[in-house]
Amino acid sequence: MLVSEALETRITCRAFLADPVPEATVRAILTQASRAPSGGNLQPWHVWAITGDELNRFLAIIKEKMAAGQVGDGPTEYHIYPPELKEPYRSRRFKVGEDMYATIGVPREDKAGRMVQFARNFEFFGAPVAMFFAIDRTMQQGQWSDLGMFIQSIMLLAREHGLHTAPQEAWAIWHKTVGAFLDLPPELMLFCGLGLGRMDMSHPINRLRTERASLSEIASLRGF
């Protein structure tokens, strides 16, 4: 698969098949992704991959907490979005939410339906493999960029293997629970989770293709 094909076909998969992913495949993806760019070769990424009974045990903990009315572990350790999101970013975020819920016929006024779908985040949308990513608390913006490139590399390599992914910053609201389950050292901060597996091609939510701004909106080409 060409890189351009991987980019074109990569989406946030929100409905996975239960088909297991071989350990060898996960190891190959992570090993190849470790060639992602890293300023000063710091390689500031840390990743945990979980499947099978271990994943089920973790999801049972989250399910029990949510059933008791808990919606997270308190404030996140970083802002997933800026507190005052300005235009055009605010409108883009609003539209993608509306477009996603429209695929499954859940209108804005159906608060309960939207909460049910949001809760699917914390089942990894049924993905058979879950990943968590963390970074040392001493790292700065440049190293967070490196972590993002590592995660992007994983997502593109997944496509090469016929798999899809769902990157989920939503897991930041459960940072204490995730940290306890993974025995996360205190010097590491949870960044996000990511589901990995085969896409359920029949599920309508996976038909969503998000819009992208035109090149003229994001780029200035000079001297050509």
C-alpha positions in Angstrom: 0.0 0.0 0.0 1.3 3.5 -0.9 1.6 6.1 1.9 -1.0 8.2 0.0 -3.4 5.3 0.0 -2.9 4.8 3.7 -3.6 8.4 4.4 -6.6 8.5 2.2 -8.2 5.4 3.7 -7.3 6.1 7.4 -10.3 7.1 9.4 -11.2 7.0 13.1 -13.0 3.6 13.2 -15.9 3.6 15.6 -17.1 0.0 15.1 -14.6 -2.9 15.0 -15.0 -6.6 14.4 -14.0 -8.9 17.2 -11.3 -10.7 15.0 -8.1 -11.0 17.0 -4.9 -9.3 15.8 -1.8 -11.5 16.0 0.9 -10.5 18.4 3.4 -10.7 15.6 1.4 -8.0 13.7 1.3 -5.7 16.7 5.0 -6.2 17.3 5.8 -5.4 13.7 3.7 -2.2 13.7 5.3 -0.9 16.9 8.8 -1.8 15.8 8.4 -0.1 12.4 6.6 2.9 14.0 9.6 3.5 16.2 11.4 4.9 13.2 9.2 8.0 13.5 11.0 11.3 13.6 12.3 12.3 17.0 14.2 15.5 17.7 17.6 14.7 19.3 16.6 11.0 19.0 14.9 11.3 22.4 12.2 8.8 21.4 9.9 10.1 24.2 7.1 7.7 23.5 5.9 4.9 25.8 3.2 2.5 24.7 1.2 -0.4 26.2 -0.7 -2.9 24.0 -3.4 -5.0 25.6 -5.7 -7.7 24.3 -7.7 -10.8 25.3 -8.5 -11.4 29.0 -6.2 -8.5 30.1 -8.2 -6.1 28.0 -11.5 -7.5 29.2 -10.4 -7.2 32.8 -9.5 -3.5 32.3 -12.8 -2.7 30.5 -14.7 -4.4 33.3 -13.2 -1.9 35.8 -14.2 1.0 33.6 -17.7 -0.4 33.1 -18.2 -0.9 36.9 -17.1 2.7 37.6 -19.4 4.1 34.9 -22.4 2.0 36.2 -21.8 3.6 39.5 -22.2 7.0 37.9 -18.5 7.9 37.7 -17.7 9.8 34.5 -13.9 10.0 34.9 -11.2 10.6 37.4 -11.6 14.3 37.7 -9.9 17.0 35.7 -7.6 15.9 32.9 -3.9 16.5 33.2 -3.9 18.5 30.0 -6.4 20.4 27.9 -7.7 18.1 25.1 -9.0 21.3 23.4 -8.3 24.9 24.2 -10.7 26.1 26.9 -11.9 28.9 24.5 -11.9 27.4 21.1 -12.0 30.1 18.5 -13.1 30.0 14.8 -12.7 28.3 12.5 -11.7 25.5 14.8 -14.9 25.7 16.9 -17.1 25.3 13.8 -15.1 22.4 12.5 -15.4 20.5 15.8 -19.1 21.2 16.0 -19.7 20.0 12.4 -17.8 16.7 12.7 -19.8 15.9 15.8 -23.1 16.6 14.0 -21.9 14.6 11.0 -20.9 11.6 13.1 -24.1 11.4 15.0 -26.1 11.8 11.8 -24.6 8.5 10.5 -26.4 6.6 13.3 -29.5 8.8 13.4 -29.0 10.4 16.8 -30.2 14.0 16.7 -28.7 16.7 19.0 -31.8 16.7 21.3 -31.3 12.9 22.0 -28.9 13.4 24.9 -29.3 9.8 26.1 -28.4 8.5 22.7 -25.4 10.7 22.4 -24.2 9.6 25.8 -24.6 5.9 24.8 -22.4 6.5 21.8 -19.9 8.5 23.8 -19.6 5.7 26.3 -18.5 3.4 23.4 -15.2 5.3 23.6 -14.5 3.4 26.8 -15.1 0.1 25.1 -12.5 1.0 22.4 -15.5 0.7 20.0 -15.1 -3.1 20.2 -11.5 -3.1 19.1 -9.7 -6.4 20.0 -6.4 -4.5 20.8 -6.1 -1.4 22.9 -3.1 0.8 23.2 -2.2 3.5 25.7 0.4 6.2 25.1 2.3 8.1 27.7 5.1 10.7 27.8 7.6 11.8 30.5 6.3 14.8 32.4 9.6 16.6 31.8 9.0 16.7 28.0 8.0 19.8 26.2 6.0 20.7 23.1 8.6 19.4 20.7 8.5 15.9 22.3 4.7 15.9 22.3 5.0 16.4 18.6 7.3 13.4 18.4 4.8 11.3 20.3 2.1 12.4 17.8 4.3 11.3 14.8 4.8 8.0 16.5 1.1 7.5 16.8 0.5 8.6 13.3 3.1 6.1 12.1 1.2 3.3 13.9 -2.1 4.4 12.3 -0.6 4.3 8.8 1.2 1.0 9.3 -2.1 -0.4 10.5 -3.6 0.3 7.1 -0.7 -1.5 5.5 -1.8 -4.6 7.5 -5.4 -4.2 6.5 -6.3 -2.8 9.9 -7.9 0.4 11.2 -7.5 2.5 14.3 -9.3 4.8 16.6 -7.1 7.4 18.4 -8.9 8.5 21.5 -7.8 11.4 23.7 -11.0 10.8 25.6 -9.1 8.3 27.7 -7.4 11.3 29.4 -10.4 11.6 31.6 -9.6 8.2 33.1 -5.9 8.9 33.6 -5.9 7.7 37.3 -7.7 4.4 36.5 -5.5 3.7 33.5 -2.4 4.6 35.4 -3.3 2.3 38.2 -4.1 -0.6 35.9 -0.8 -0.2 33.9 1.3 0.6 37.0 2.2 3.8 35.2 5.3 5.3 36.8 4.5 8.7 38.4 6.9 10.5 36.0 4.8 9.5 33.0 1.6 11.2 31.9 -1.1 9.4 30.0 -1.8 11.0 26.7 -4.3 8.9 24.9 -5.7 5.5 24.0 -6.0 3.9 20.6 -8.1 0.9 19.4 -6.7 -1.4 16.7 -8.5 -4.1 14.7 -10.5 -4.8 11.6 -13.2 -2.4 10.7 -16.9 -3.4 10.7 -17.6 -2.3 7.1 -21.3 -2.7 7.6 -21.7 -0.3 10.4 -23.1 3.1 9.3 -20.8 5.1 11.6 -17.8 4.0 9.6 -19.2 5.7 6.5 -18.2 9.1 7.9 -15.5 10.9 5.9 -14.6 14.1 7.6 -14.1 17.3 5.6 -10.7 18.9 5.2 -10.0 22.6 4.6 -8.8 23.5 1.2 -5.1 24.0 0.5 -5.7 27.7 0.1 -7.0 27.9 3.7 -4.0 26.2 5.3 -1.0 26.8 3.1 1.1 29.6 1.6 3.4 28.6 -1.2 6.0 31.2 -2.1 8.8 31.4 -4.6 7.4 28.7 -6.9 
